[in-house]
Amino acid sequence: MSAGKNKVEEAFAGFPRDAQVFLGALRDNNTREWFTASRARYETAIKAPGEAFVAALGPLLTARLGAPLTGKIFRVHRDVRFSRDKSPYNAHLHVAFLAGTAGGSGFYMGLEPERLVLGAGVFELSGAALDSLRRAIAAASGARLEAILERLAAAGLRLEGAALKRVPAPYEASHKRAGLLRRKGLTMWRDITEPRLICSPAIVAECLATFESLVPLHRWLQAALGLGRSAR
């Protein structure tokens, strides 16, 4: 075992076994009273491990990408202002590694009661950013995107993203990439459901390997949005 790997495992020993148990309990008891009484457990099972995960994986992913990324842990408190669901807390831990440019592609980790999810891409776009994405899909560069998505799908990842019912103008309904042109966002995801892996130091290397497989998608999207090298 290399010295570098030892350092990573010392920095992050895996999520504690109570992490997913706590998230399941929070999902079932999503009240301010329960969370307030369980705050110390949240700090130990979720917040501190989340920070250690970002500190361990962030530099490795930055080195692999050759560009700076910023790790971000999303708040446990939900913004309920425009939601019918008034549950005050998120029953998950969400982490992002972002390139620092608003609206660009990023890498994402979500710890949930039954699984850990890993992905990369862009969520729902609008305006000029969505126009840029569609132009890149319709152009010759779209063939490379298709090849990237096919390789990822063959490796067991799934494609997600908000989509329209019809192909938007000015593109023809018969366009060879009609399915991609209907999308307003584009992300690829992998699920990890083995608790022993999630709770092991090996989860850092597993996450890094998945993110490495998603680097071509990330770079294609950054280029398509004018935030990186040509998507062609």
Stockholm file with secondary structure:
# STOCKHOLM 1.0

chainA/1-232         MSAGKNKVEEAFAGFPRDAQVFLGALRDNNTREWFTASRARYETAIKAPGEAFVAALGPLLTARLGAPLTGKIFRVHRDVRFSRDKSPYNAHLHVAFLAGTAGGSGFYMGLEPERLVLGAGVFELSGAALDSLRRAIAAASGARLEAILERLAAAGLRLEGAALKRVPAPYEASHKRAGLLRRKGLTMWRDITEPRLICSPAIVAECLATFESLVPLHRWLQAALGLGRSAR
#=GR chainA/1-232 SS CCHHHHHHHHHCCCCCTHHHHHHHHHHHTCSHHHHHHTHHHHIIIIIHHHHHHHHHHHHHHHHHHTSCCEEEECCSBCCCTTCSCCCSBCSSEEEEEECSSTTCCEEEEEECSSCEEEEEEECSCCHHHHHHHHHHHHSTHHHHHHHHHHHHHHTTCEEECCBCSSCCTTSCTTCTTHHHHTBSCEEEEEEECCHHHHTSTHHHHHHHHHHHHHHHHHHHHHHHTTSSSCCC
#=GC SS_cons         CCHHHHHHHHHCCCCCTHHHHHHHHHHHTCSHHHHHHTHHHHIIIIIHHHHHHHHHHHHHHHHHHTSCCEEEECCSBCCCTTCSCCCSBCSSEEEEEECSSTTCCEEEEEECSSCEEEEEEECSCCHHHHHHHHHHHHSTHHHHHHHHHHHHHHTTCEEECCBCSSCCTTSCTTCTTHHHHTBSCEEEEEEECCHHHHTSTHHHHHHHHHHHHHHHHHHHHHHHTTSSSCCC
//
